[in-house]
């Protein structure tokens, strides 16, 4: 069996060392004074590692401009799950008045089958009993599955936000796709 979950791995160890150097070098740097997004914007995007710099650069966002919520596929599965909770906090507590949902080309969640994900987790040494329990639960299997069409998934997430009973009607919600090769944004029609 691999390392225990609670231990610091080599990548996090390197990050911690780099952080000490960063803190010393930027001790007097100006940073946003508040956690409130200066543009009143929240962005829901995928967790894909290619978006780490591409997304803020392509959107022209600086530190402090927007609240960014990331989830696999930029998908809203549960109306009171983590993504919606984050958006509700951003709207209610941080003054967000616009939400942009951004799906991306070449998304690994597009076409993903729950069975494939469970096989990969089994290969990664996940608990066999827990995997078996998930396999027999249709609702959980549905939550683990991907989507078939990028634009459709973005539109579904936009609709889920717009129709949420706690999201004020004054909040504007827009959907886009971003090309991971070029950074080009394309509006998604409802």
LUMNUPA-855787 format. One record per residue (C-alpha): residue number from 0; residue in three letters; x, y, z. Coordinates in nm, 3 decimals, padded with zeros to 5 digits. Layout:
pt seq: NUM, type: ALA, u: X, v: Y, w: Z
...
END
This chain:
pt seq: 0, type: UNK, u: 00.000, v: 00.000, w: 00.000
pt seq: 1, type: UNK, u: 00.114, v: 00.356, w: -00.074
pt seq: 2, type: UNK, u: 00.190, v: 00.643, w: 00.159
pt seq: 3, type: UNK, u: -00.058, v: 00.740, w: 00.426
pt seq: 4, type: UNK, u: -00.303, v: 01.015, w: 00.339
pt seq: 5, type: UNK, u: -00.182, v: 01.252, w: 00.610
pt seq: 6, type: UNK, u: 00.184, v: 01.268, w: 00.510
pt seq: 7, type: UNK, u: 00.342, v: 01.546, w: 00.308
pt seq: 8, type: UNK, u: 00.445, v: 01.418, w: -00.032
pt seq: 9, type: UNK, u: 00.743, v: 01.536, w: -00.239
pt seq: 10, type: UNK, u: 00.544, v: 01.785, w: -00.449
pt seq: 11, type: UNK, u: 00.382, v: 01.953, w: -00.147
pt seq: 12, type: UNK, u: 00.722, v: 01.954, w: 00.028
pt seq: 13, type: UNK, u: 00.869, v: 02.141, w: -00.270
pt seq: 14, type: UNK, u: 00.573, v: 02.382, w: -00.270
pt seq: 15, type: UNK, u: 00.624, v: 02.459, w: 00.099
pt seq: 16, type: UNK, u: 00.993, v: 02.533, w: 00.040
pt seq: 17, type: UNK, u: 00.911, v: 02.753, w: -00.258
pt seq: 18, type: UNK, u: 00.649, v: 02.933, w: -00.050
pt seq: 19, type: UNK, u: 00.904, v: 03.033, w: 00.213
pt seq: 20, type: UNK, u: 01.115, v: 03.194, w: -00.061
pt seq: 21, type: UNK, u: 00.807, v: 03.362, w: -00.212
pt seq: 22, type: UNK, u: 00.696, v: 03.510, w: 00.122
pt seq: 23, type: UNK, u: 01.039, v: 03.659, w: 00.182
pt seq: 24, type: UNK, u: 01.066, v: 03.802, w: -00.171
pt seq: 25, type: UNK, u: 00.716, v: 03.955, w: -00.171
pt seq: 26, type: UNK, u: 00.685, v: 04.062, w: 00.191
pt seq: 27, type: UNK, u: 00.602, v: 04.424, w: 00.097
pt seq: 28, type: UNK, u: 00.403, v: 04.354, w: -00.222
pt seq: 29, type: UNK, u: 00.059, v: 04.512, w: -00.258
pt seq: 30, type: UNK, u: -00.227, v: 04.263, w: -00.251
pt seq: 31, type: UNK, u: -00.604, v: 04.305, w: -00.279
pt seq: 32, type: UNK, u: -00.732, v: 04.450, w: 00.047
pt seq: 33, type: UNK, u: -01.048, v: 04.242, w: 00.048
pt seq: 34, type: UNK, u: -01.177, v: 03.900, w: -00.052
pt seq: 35, type: UNK, u: -01.468, v: 04.070, w: -00.228
pt seq: 36, type: UNK, u: -01.429, v: 04.035, w: -00.607
pt seq: 37, type: UNK, u: -01.361, v: 04.386, w: -00.736
pt seq: 38, type: UNK, u: -01.560, v: 04.324, w: -01.056
pt seq: 39, type: UNK, u: -01.856, v: 04.167, w: -00.876
pt seq: 40, type: UNK, u: -01.790, v: 03.854, w: -01.084
pt seq: 41, type: UNK, u: -01.781, v: 03.484, w: -01.004
pt seq: 42, type: UNK, u: -01.641, v: 03.239, w: -01.259
pt seq: 43, type: UNK, u: -01.734, v: 02.870, w: -01.253
pt seq: 44, type: UNK, u: -01.477, v: 02.669, w: -01.444
pt seq: 45, type: UNK, u: -01.331, v: 02.324, w: -01.470
pt seq: 46, type: UNK, u: -01.045, v: 02.209, w: -01.249
pt seq: 47, type: UNK, u: -00.835, v: 02.117, w: -01.556
pt seq: 48, type: UNK, u: -00.471, v: 02.207, w: -01.491
pt seq: 49, type: UNK, u: -00.441, v: 02.377, w: -01.831
pt seq: 50, type: UNK, u: -00.675, v: 02.651, w: -01.706
pt seq: 51, type: UNK, u: -00.459, v: 02.756, w: -01.411
pt seq: 52, type: UNK, u: -00.305, v: 03.051, w: -01.598
pt seq: 53, type: UNK, u: -00.497, v: 03.037, w: -01.926
pt seq: 54, type: UNK, u: -00.837, v: 03.119, w: -01.777
pt seq: 55, type: UNK, u: -00.747, v: 03.440, w: -01.587
pt seq: 56, type: UNK, u: -00.522, v: 03.554, w: -01.872
pt seq: 57, type: UNK, u: -00.784, v: 03.492, w: -02.142
pt seq: 58, type: UNK, u: -01.051, v: 03.665, w: -01.931
pt seq: 59, type: UNK, u: -00.820, v: 03.956, w: -01.846
pt seq: 60, type: UNK, u: -00.855, v: 03.896, w: -01.472
pt seq: 61, type: UNK, u: -00.611, v: 04.018, w: -01.209
pt seq: 62, type: UNK, u: -00.586, v: 03.904, w: -00.847
pt seq: 63, type: UNK, u: -00.892, v: 04.025, w: -00.660
pt seq: 64, type: UNK, u: -01.111, v: 04.074, w: -00.969
pt seq: 65, type: UNK, u: -01.329, v: 03.763, w: -00.945
pt seq: 66, type: UNK, u: -01.425, v: 03.471, w: -00.725
pt seq: 67, type: UNK, u: -01.327, v: 03.152, w: -00.909
pt seq: 68, type: UNK, u: -01.506, v: 02.825, w: -00.835
pt seq: 69, type: UNK, u: -01.364, v: 02.510, w: -00.992
pt seq: 70, type: UNK, u: -01.526, v: 02.171, w: -01.033
pt seq: 71, type: UNK, u: -01.481, v: 01.885, w: -01.279
pt seq: 72, type: UNK, u: -01.645, v: 01.990, w: -01.605
pt seq: 73, type: UNK, u: -01.769, v: 02.320, w: -01.456
pt seq: 74, type: UNK, u: -02.073, v: 02.109, w: -01.376
pt seq: 75, type: UNK, u: -02.337, v: 02.182, w: -01.115
pt seq: 76, type: UNK, u: -02.466, v: 01.846, w: -00.999
pt seq: 77, type: UNK, u: -02.630, v: 01.924, w: -00.666
pt seq: 78, type: UNK, u: -02.844, v: 02.238, w: -00.618
pt seq: 79, type: UNK, u: -02.698, v: 02.273, w: -00.267
pt seq: 80, type: UNK, u: -02.358, v: 02.114, w: -00.331
pt seq: 81, type: UNK, u: -02.019, v: 02.279, w: -00.307
pt seq: 82, type: UNK, u: -02.036, v: 02.472, w: -00.635
pt seq: 83, type: UNK, u: -02.377, v: 02.627, w: -00.566
pt seq: 84, type: UNK, u: -02.285, v: 02.689, w: -00.202
pt seq: 85, type: UNK, u: -01.977, v: 02.879, w: -00.315
pt seq: 86, type: UNK, u: -02.184, v: 03.083, w: -00.562
pt seq: 87, type: UNK, u: -02.448, v: 03.161, w: -00.300
pt seq: 88, type: UNK, u: -02.177, v: 03.281, w: -00.060
pt seq: 89, type: UNK, u: -02.022, v: 03.490, w: -00.339
pt seq: 90, type: UNK, u: -02.360, v: 03.645, w: -00.421
pt seq: 91, type: UNK, u: -02.488, v: 03.690, w: -00.067
pt seq: 92, type: UNK, u: -02.169, v: 03.778, w: 00.118
pt seq: 93, type: UNK, u: -01.923, v: 03.907, w: -00.142
pt seq: 94, type: UNK, u: -02.142, v: 04.119, w: -00.369
pt seq: 95, type: UNK, u: -02.124, v: 03.909, w: -00.686
pt seq: 96, type: UNK, u: -02.375, v: 04.030, w: -00.948
pt seq: 97, type: UNK, u: -02.250, v: 03.839, w: -01.252
pt seq: 98, type: UNK, u: -02.162, v: 03.472, w: -01.294
pt seq: 99, type: UNK, u: -01.969, v: 03.333, w: -01.589
pt seq: 100, type: UNK, u: -01.972, v: 02.955, w: -01.644
pt seq: 101, type: UNK, u: -01.675, v: 02.847, w: -01.857
pt seq: 102, type: UNK, u: -01.647, v: 02.496, w: -01.999
pt seq: 103, type: UNK, u: -01.344, v: 02.404, w: -02.207
pt seq: 104, type: UNK, u: -01.252, v: 02.207, w: -02.515
pt seq: 105, type: UNK, u: -01.086, v: 01.868, w: -02.470
pt seq: 106, type: UNK, u: -01.247, v: 01.826, w: -02.127
pt seq: 107, type: UNK, u: -01.176, v: 01.490, w: -01.966
pt seq: 108, type: UNK, u: -01.524, v: 01.485, w: -01.815
pt seq: 109, type: UNK, u: -01.684, v: 01.492, w: -02.161
pt seq: 110, type: UNK, u: -01.782, v: 01.135, w: -02.241
pt seq: 111, type: UNK, u: -01.652, v: 01.003, w: -01.909
pt seq: 112, type: UNK, u: -01.829, v: 00.690, w: -01.785
pt seq: 113, type: UNK, u: -01.877, v: 00.633, w: -01.413
pt seq: 114, type: UNK, u: -01.766, v: 00.271, w: -01.458
pt seq: 115, type: UNK, u: -01.436, v: 00.387, w: -01.606
pt seq: 116, type: UNK, u: -01.379, v: 00.629, w: -01.319
pt seq: 117, type: UNK, u: -01.443, v: 00.354, w: -01.064
pt seq: 118, type: UNK, u: -01.201, v: 00.123, w: -01.248
pt seq: 119, type: UNK, u: -00.935, v: 00.396, w: -01.236
pt seq: 120, type: UNK, u: -00.998, v: 00.449, w: -00.865
pt seq: 121, type: UNK, u: -00.968, v: 00.075, w: -00.804
pt seq: 122, type: UNK, u: -00.634, v: 00.078, w: -00.988
pt seq: 123, type: UNK, u: -00.528, v: 00.367, w: -00.761
pt seq: 124, type: UNK, u: -00.600, v: 00.148, w: -00.457
pt seq: 125, type: UNK, u: -00.935, v: 00.292, w: -00.343
pt seq: 126, type: UNK, u: -01.133, v: 00.091, w: -00.089
pt seq: 127, type: UNK, u: -01.292, v: -00.208, w: -00.270
pt seq: 128, type: UNK, u: -01.598, v: -00.218, w: -00.045
pt seq: 129, type: UNK, u: -01.668, v: 00.152, w: -00.094
pt seq: 130, type: UNK, u: -01.632, v: 00.110, w: -00.472
pt seq: 131, type: UNK, u: -01.877, v: -00.183, w: -00.468
pt seq: 132, type: UNK, u: -02.130, v: 00.021, w: -00.271
pt seq: 133, type: UNK, u: -02.109, v: 00.310, w: -00.521
pt seq: 134, type: UNK, u: -02.152, v: 00.071, w: -00.816
pt seq: 135, type: UNK, u: -02.490, v: -00.039, w: -00.682
pt seq: 136, type: UNK, u: -02.618, v: 00.315, w: -00.620
pt seq: 137, type: UNK, u: -02.772, v: 00.461, w: -00.938
pt seq: 138, type: UNK, u: -02.778, v: 00.816, w: -00.803
pt seq: 139, type: UNK, u: -02.409, v: 00.812, w: -00.711
pt seq: 140, type: UNK, u: -02.318, v: 00.653, w: -01.044
pt seq: 141, type: UNK, u: -02.506, v: 00.934, w: -01.217
pt seq: 142, type: UNK, u: -02.312, v: 01.195, w: -01.022
pt seq: 143, type: UNK, u: -01.982, v: 01.034, w: -01.120
pt seq: 144, type: UNK, u: -02.061, v: 01.020, w: -01.491
pt seq: 145, type: UNK, u: -01.948, v: 01.288, w: -01.731
pt seq: 146, type: UNK, u: -02.146, v: 01.467, w: -01.998
pt seq: 147, type: UNK, u: -02.188, v: 01.418, w: -02.372
pt seq: 148, type: UNK, u: -02.180, v: 01.769, w: -02.521
pt seq: 149, type: UNK, u: -01.973, v: 02.061, w: -02.390
pt seq: 150, type: UNK, u: -02.213, v: 02.337, w: -02.493
pt seq: 151, type: UNK, u: -02.507, v: 02.145, w: -02.349
pt seq: 152, type: UNK, u: -02.331, v: 02.099, w: -02.017
pt seq: 153, type: UNK, u: -02.245, v: 02.470, w: -01.995
pt seq: 154, type: UNK, u: -02.607, v: 02.558, w: -02.078
pt seq: 155, type: UNK, u: -02.731, v: 02.314, w: -01.810
pt seq: 156, type: UNK, u: -02.504, v: 02.474, w: -01.548
pt seq: 157, type: UNK, u: -02.617, v: 02.824, w: -01.649
pt seq: 158, type: UNK, u: -02.979, v: 02.714, w: -01.621
pt seq: 159, type: UNK, u: -02.919, v: 02.553, w: -01.280
pt seq: 160, type: UNK, u: -02.779, v: 02.882, w: -01.148
pt seq: 161, type: UNK, u: -03.046, v: 03.103, w: -01.306
pt seq: 162, type: UNK, u: -03.330, v: 02.884, w: -01.183
pt seq: 163, type: UNK, u: -03.194, v: 02.832, w: -00.832
pt seq: 164, type: UNK, u: -03.451, v: 02.962, w: -00.582
pt seq: 165, type: UNK, u: -03.189, v: 03.149, w: -00.377
pt seq: 166, type: UNK, u: -03.014, v: 03.325, w: -00.666
pt seq: 167, type: UNK, u: -03.161, v: 03.675, w: -00.705
pt seq: 168, type: UNK, u: -03.313, v: 03.752, w: -01.044
pt seq: 169, type: UNK, u: -03.083, v: 04.052, w: -01.070
pt seq: 170, type: UNK, u: -02.774, v: 03.827, w: -01.097
pt seq: 171, type: UNK, u: -02.670, v: 03.785, w: -01.460
pt seq: 172, type: UNK, u: -02.550, v: 03.437, w: -01.558
pt seq: 173, type: UNK, u: -02.366, v: 03.373, w: -01.884
pt seq: 174, type: UNK, u: -02.203, v: 03.064, w: -02.031
pt seq: 175, type: UNK, u: -01.898, v: 03.032, w: -02.255
pt seq: 176, type: UNK, u: -01.658, v: 02.773, w: -02.377
pt seq: 177, type: UNK, u: -01.285, v: 02.834, w: -02.391
pt seq: 178, type: UNK, u: -01.050, v: 02.670, w: -02.638
pt seq: 179, type: UNK, u: -00.757, v: 02.530, w: -02.437
pt seq: 180, type: UNK, u: -00.525, v: 02.569, w: -02.737
pt seq: 181, type: UNK, u: -00.602, v: 02.932, w: -02.822
pt seq: 182, type: UNK, u: -00.784, v: 03.080, w: -02.522
pt seq: 183, type: UNK, u: -01.074, v: 03.189, w: -02.746
pt seq: 184, type: UNK, u: -01.408, v: 03.232, w: -02.569
pt seq: 185, type: UNK, u: -01.735, v: 03.144, w: -02.742
pt seq: 186, type: UNK, u: -02.072, v: 03.238, w: -02.594
pt seq: 187, type: UNK, u: -02.309, v: 02.947, w: -02.532
pt seq: 188, type: UNK, u: -02.669, v: 03.012, w: -02.621
pt seq: 189, type: UNK, u: -02.933, v: 02.906, w: -02.370
END
